[in-house]
């Protein structure tokens, strides 16, 4: 798991090893309670001295990430106090989290909560279990789709506990062990993990960092792989930020219908359109009809802490999903649904504010990269929450380890590959305030300088727009 953990030219072996282990903890790959190898065993496996391993574990114990007891060994534990990284003796650096593309709550959330309190009393008289979701919320989600050019009835909407829950529910209902599921490459890391958890097989189709989807290639994959299900994020794809235009949506919708392959269309980023005065693109379901199962989420538009999403599909498909859901959960929290319904009563002012906020943060990252990482290449996305950055050499994992030692948590490119790889790429979310993003990129520039081994001339300068 640790791979090439040692920084190039570094003499701080214990610090490097501690940073590598901490990265795996923060990235969720070493969960709390994981028992670590004995010092001698770890030293033998890494080909280092036991003294170096002991020094690394001492740093982790000081930071509260590792606990030890004589006779019981060492294990991962919760850090004490706030998040941070011990950089040098007596110095602690605040950790800047760039591993999650999740902005803080919109200011309108508290007023919506106040309004929802007045409606909550009536709900207390009911049993509180509504597997399809509150009627008022389904009506407002349906109205939002209709306003975007996809006529929708409340009976076509199912409220879920986020978009990931929605996708897992569709997988459980429509695919079985051994079935193939077409998925984008690169993609949101939890997508292939959900596919594998359902004992299905991910089949990647490329999304080019510059040009986006290869629709003819997708058509060929639909014919040749015969997938039971497909997954697309065509509205500001995570992580590339690409938007599929209306012409290609029509072609893709027709291909899905010919292949009779239902597609989960993830619209988590759909409301984060940062284009100025651009015509909206109709949802893919407007072209794919019954073959599109659209999932959405409140996490990026309003706040991830609401933990609410939805599925928009044909009513017979929803009936199957509801029947499968009974074995998973009995519905979504009522109070949170009331809050989201209040936010969707008049969403446009709130969403305009969110877009302005995200646009400012995107521009801050672009400017900071031009100053601190001028050799990185990327296209400025027209929406979404992240830049997909091309690095000067295959160094994404090394950089993520070094960045942790400089107080920045990033997810290496391999996390976004269906089968790993993508070592020349790094996702940079712009979901934090501009000053935090600028500082994070400055630290990344320092970390990158410590691990880069060559400095090739790139065809595209930082910030090049395509």
C-alpha positions, 0 to 999 in steps of 0.5 A: 500500500505504501509504494514509493513513500520516500521523498526523492533526495529526502533525509527525513525518512521517519517523517516521510514514512509517517506522512505516507501512513497518515495519507492512507488514514486520511484517505480512508484506506487505513480505517480506524482500528486497523492493526499495524505490523510489528516494527521489525516486520514493517522494517523488513518489508520496507528494507529500512532500519527498525529505528526509522520505523520507530521514529515514524510511529512516534510521530504518528502517536504524537499526532494521535493517529496511532495508539500502542500498548505493550503486548497488544501492538499498534493500531490506527485511532482517532486524532486528538484535537483538530486536524493538522500535521506535525511538520517539525518539532513543535510546529503544527501545520493546519491540514487543507483538505483537497480530497473532497469536492464539497463546499460548505452550506449555502447561507439560505440553509438556516432560514430554510431550517427555521421554516421547516421547523414550523412544518415539522410538527404536523409530520410528528403525527405520522409514523415517519417512514416514507420510502418514496419521500415526502410528497412536497419534496418530490413535487419540487424536484419534479418541477425543477426537472420540468423547468430544465426541459424534462417534463416530470411528474412527482410519481417519477421521483424517489428521494434517496440518501444521496446520489451514491445511495441512489446508484447503489440502489439501481445497481442492486435492482437492475444488475446481478453478479458478473454483469458488466457496467459501462463506466467513464474513465476517469471517474468519481472514485466511489463509482467503480467501488460501488460497482465491485461491491455489487459483484458486477464488472466495471468496463471503462470508456475513456473521457479525454481530458481535453476533448471529453467523451468519445461517443463513437467509442461508447457506441462500440463498447455498448455493442461489444461489451453488452453491458447490463447497465451504464453510468455517465456524468455528462454535466461537468463530469467529475473529475474532468469538468466536461459538459456533453453538448446537446448533439452528442446527448442525442447521439448517446441517447439513441445509442442507449436505446438501440442497445437497450441499455439503461444508463444511470445519469449522475447530475450531482454537478448539473446546477453548478453551470459557471458559463456566462449567459450560456443556453442550458443543455437539456438533461440526457433523459430528454434524449434517452427517454426510458433508458435514462435513470437520472440521479441527483443530489443536494450535496454540491448545490446546497450542502452535503450534510443534508445527505439527500438525493433522488432518482428520476425514472419511469414509474415502473422502474421506480416501483422495482427500486422501491421494492428493493429498497425495503431491504436496505432502509425505510426512507430518508430523514423527514426534517432534512427533506422538509429543509430541502423542500424549502430550499427548492421552493425558490431555488434560483436565487440560492443557486445564483449565489452558489455559482458566483461563489464557486466561480470565484474559487475556480478563478483563484485556483487557476491564478494560483496554479499559474503562479506556483505550478506553471508547468501543470496543464489543464483546461478551465472547466465551465462548471463543476467543482474541480480541475483535472491537472496534467502533471509534468511526469508520472508523480501523482502518488508521490506528490500526494504523499509529499503534499500530506507532509506539507499540510495538504490532503489530495487524492492521487490520480489513480483513485479516479481510474477504474483499474488505477493508473493516471499517475500523470493526473491530479484532481484539484477541487475548488470548494474551499474559500479562495485564500485557503485554495491559494495557500493549498496550491502554494504548498503543492508547488513546494511539495511538487518541487521536492518529488519531481525528477524531470521538468519537460516542456509541455505543449500547453501552459498552465491555464490554457483554455480549450 
